[in-house]
Amino acid sequence: MPPTLASLVQHSALKLTVRAGAGRLDTPVRWAHASELADPVPYMDGGELLLVTATNLDAEDPETMRRYVQRLAGAGVAGIGFAVGVTYEDIPDALVAAADESGLPLLEVPRRTPFIAISKAVSAAIAADQYRAVTAGFEAQRELTRAALAGDGPGELLTRLAAYVDGWAALYDTSGAVVAAAPDWAARRAARLTPDVERLRDRPAPASAVVGDTDDRVELQSLGTGRRTRGALAVGTGAALGTAERYAVHSAVALLTLTTARSRSLQGAEQRLGAAVLRMLLAGQPDHARAVAGDLYGGLLDAPFRLLIAEAFTPSAPSAPVATELLAETMEAAAARSGEALLMVPEGERVVVLAADGGAAVTACAAHAGTQDERPAHEPGKEEGDVVVGLSAPCGPIAVAAAYKQAEQALSVARRRGRALVEHEELAAGSVLPLLADDAVRAFADGMLRPLYEHDAKGRGDLVASLQAWLSRHGQWDAAAADLGVHRHTLRYRMRRVEEILGRSLDDPDVRMELWLALKTTAASSGTQ
């Protein structure tokens, strides 16, 4: 504890006497300072014991003393030490009354006690308190280091930290989810701070923030040394942290950051192993892949899984690596919380992932994509910071090559449609028509049908509508003519004109297919479909 007015009064060598403000002697003293200025407030920082002899003060004037004491109390001065037997033989009644009125402690300093003795006593007490704090901080650091090296995860470290600060502690992953908390009841409290952790995550590391109120004060500290945070630590206490407690918190941040860095190195080795497993699966060697996967990925290959390919919406943008890293970290965190195996392999600007079908990682990926799609299209940086994901159908080890193709096809469609995520099942169960929304397809359709549209524009007949009616009726003359309200001979004549203008035979099924798709494409682009 820092020195207080009470500890100075109890100092046998100083012989101080309390003349006013006895109820506030527990006030901490940050320094002892002598000043004979009539208004020393501009030079005060708060927490000082002001030592005076009243050389330049009319200490017997009640109004002067009232203003003087009120100014000192408003500036946060801890108390006044008045030396008797110098300017005044006793402390004037006006000063005692003013101190009583303001509740500001007033100490009588005997003539035989020099001000320097009080300053030395305060300085020695402060130094001793700082030494105790540093010593306690080092001891806490040793205890926390032992907990971190125990290899049982962050739980024991958080338990010791919470006990040391007489509060609670929680660890968050990169997504803002609570990984561990101590005591157990703190997990619910910590979960309510996820929005604050997410805001902290967006700031360069190291970053910190204080949230909550005086009864539940929470300090948030980011973890990581790079441009992006790798998690966060929350420490909840009933009051501001002291010096020793702050040493402990800083030690915990350093240890958790080192643990995170070590985990990233281990993850790099796992990714290299995962890349080897993926290459074997793509090469059609599932048995060899299982042998290499071992316990790390073997469980993943024993059940249906999905293959997904993710890349940045704008691959060449500076934020492209961040976009894919954020998705990868979100999936990793979800898999870690649920105990799932996750095979993740960077592939240039892409990330290829094998994840359990219906598992937490795939669900987290879908939620991440859903959040992205829900944002307004005009939001700044929407394209640069976003990802597109193609997701295969559920598969097993023998079908990974086919799943890779499925994911690539879904990724291509997702990019073309401006979607964050497309599943391959959507392509198989849906219509081919949305795939026609492509600039190259539209250009082909416009070029193919342009001669017919130009013919109709000159008032020479309705060849486009006739062609569409005939194709929709599968070449049935009577039915198509009835739809158009013309004689079948008129329709036959028009179809011959179509063949002449296009230079292609309608007897060719490929020609009929191309014309039908061209008609559907132009109808979709004009909004008449």
Secondary structure as GFF3:
##gff-version 3
##sequence-region A 1 529
A	DSSP	alpha_helix	5	9	.	.	.	ID=ss1
A	DSSP	beta_strand	17	20	.	.	.	ID=ss2
A	DSSP	three_ten_helix	22	24	.	.	.	ID=ss3
A	DSSP	beta_strand	31	34	.	.	.	ID=ss4
A	DSSP	three_ten_helix	41	43	.	.	.	ID=ss5
A	DSSP	beta_strand	48	52	.	.	.	ID=ss6
A	DSSP	alpha_helix	62	74	.	.	.	ID=ss7
A	DSSP	beta_strand	79	83	.	.	.	ID=ss8
A	DSSP	alpha_helix	93	102	.	.	.	ID=ss9
A	DSSP	beta_strand	106	109	.	.	.	ID=ss10
A	DSSP	alpha_helix	115	149	.	.	.	ID=ss11
A	DSSP	alpha_helix	155	165	.	.	.	ID=ss12
A	DSSP	beta_strand	168	172	.	.	.	ID=ss13
A	DSSP	beta_strand	178	182	.	.	.	ID=ss14
A	DSSP	alpha_helix	186	191	.	.	.	ID=ss15
A	DSSP	alpha_helix	194	201	.	.	.	ID=ss16
A	DSSP	beta_strand	208	212	.	.	.	ID=ss17
A	DSSP	beta_strand	217	223	.	.	.	ID=ss18
A	DSSP	beta_strand	231	237	.	.	.	ID=ss19
A	DSSP	alpha_helix	243	282	.	.	.	ID=ss20
A	DSSP	alpha_helix	286	301	.	.	.	ID=ss21
A	DSSP	beta_strand	305	312	.	.	.	ID=ss22
A	DSSP	alpha_helix	320	338	.	.	.	ID=ss23
A	DSSP	beta_strand	342	347	.	.	.	ID=ss24
A	DSSP	beta_strand	350	356	.	.	.	ID=ss25
A	DSSP	alpha_helix	360	374	.	.	.	ID=ss26
A	DSSP	beta_strand	387	391	.	.	.	ID=ss27
A	DSSP	three_ten_helix	397	399	.	.	.	ID=ss28
A	DSSP	alpha_helix	400	417	.	.	.	ID=ss29
A	DSSP	beta_strand	421	423	.	.	.	ID=ss30
A	DSSP	alpha_helix	424	429	.	.	.	ID=ss31
A	DSSP	three_ten_helix	433	436	.	.	.	ID=ss32
A	DSSP	alpha_helix	439	457	.	.	.	ID=ss33
A	DSSP	alpha_helix	463	472	.	.	.	ID=ss34
A	DSSP	alpha_helix	477	484	.	.	.	ID=ss35
A	DSSP	alpha_helix	488	502	.	.	.	ID=ss36
A	DSSP	alpha_helix	509	526	.	.	.	ID=ss37
###
